[in-house]
């Protein structure tokens, strides 16, 4: 992991102190609400539907056990029931309303507190911290080199990457040093503090895109040319929301030394020409789509001026790359077992190898590593009774303990709202499985239907049209049989509570979008989306299967779609079955659409 130096640490601590001063002036009435709002937003503090929400940056997903323990403390001490003060009785009644499910137990949204929430952009959020405690939390975060800087606002947001960066067997170049350089360049960049809209950058260094780079404002793919030189493919103008757009390649190969100069040009042209009169058309994707080659030409002209006339101030030197790269050397893992420890290890291994659940866990949750002695292990944060990506204080503490014991004190937040332990020795897998199973992290559902992505939705977010969490819970409730999940195979299910697409519904093989119809919650279903991974193929937006469905109908629709898949899929030569997304693309959407629309039932049946 990147090691903060004295400058980094002083910077974050000074920011926390500055925020405390701003908070105290607001509390004393010396700052108005309108004056304080941009100051808190610059540090990740929103005011959501019922309470403040804090978003904490986890740059490119890397998080230490010490940081996990501080997040656990925040969950227990600050995200508390006492802080969960609802505006009025009607709001509480609305928030606790049941979601009917035909043939199952009605799902009730619970106003849970004491949770952190892993997001699709490798951040962590808390939903019930009162503002009068916010400065205390900022100082606590700063004590372990964490903050909320630029997790909100119209600026360059948290840089995201592949959760297997530095360890993937298909890796071309480790993206983490470049991500860290980008983080330092973009943090409080004076020219880009007030862009037309928020701006998101994702970086991948592997053959497989596990960072969804085509869905970002800027996607960067590290590669090597025929001479073995390292550079970037530059993609610009991707995004979800009201207008899903796949990014356009504007440079096939840019030498790595020039990436900051080139990004300066990319963002500067956007800052100059991006729309500010309409927030829905202010993202760079709209500019690139509208202007096409003209935008690319403007970027190239701006880049030439930066390099030829302005002195190319942001050219990355080899010395700087080496300095940053020094933080990303693999840890040294001790592997000696003696006496009683060796005997216990043998017993645990024998028990694990006799359990069929262990084989499934190895298949779904354990990935190969560039070091053949090591493995990358995903801890599943998807379970009944808990929203996807949520973690209690105790669970965060347990994750920290597992990271210390098995992964050199490091974990990674994933795009799919789980945690990866990146430095697990293969000989430790039986003990890790036993410990993770006891903690509830070992469900062998990674990449399967119940390993779904979901935003917090209307339970928390003031922008949401509908709740996401009860829909996720109803589907999870219905698909608890691991035999059935493994028979269905790998399926990406993504749920968003509104068109802002924080749950990335556009890129799901099955996408669910909450919509408002006459003040009631309804849901659109899309099929055939892709985030660009090896399983999904080229990035693509899913297609809507028909008019929206009631909350009670959604589980029925999903079941009808999956039954159609079972009926239409083909067997493969190796004995496996054709995947859901492959079957959908071969057969076409119509049989699935007909099945989904046939699953409708009346409001009387729903009741």
Beta strands, then each sheet from edge to edge (+ up, - down):
strand 1: 45-47
strand 2: 52-56
strand 3: 62-64
strand 4: 98-99
strand 5: 107-108
strand 6: 115-118
strand 7: 124-126
strand 8: 160-161
strand 9: 201-204
strand 10: 218-224
strand 11: 230-236
strand 12: 248-255
strand 13: 366-367
strand 14: 374-379
strand 15: 390-392
strand 16: 410-413
strand 17: 419-425
strand 18: 453-454
strand 19: 493-496
strand 20: 510-517
strand 21: 520-527
strand 22: 543-544
strand 23: 549-550
sheet 1: 1+ 2- 7+ 6- 15+
sheet 2: 3+ 16- 17+ 14- 13+
sheet 3: 4+ 5-
sheet 4: 8+ 9+ 10+ 11- 12+
sheet 5: 18+ 19+ 20+ 21- 22+
sheet 6: 18+ 19+ 20+ 21- 23+
end
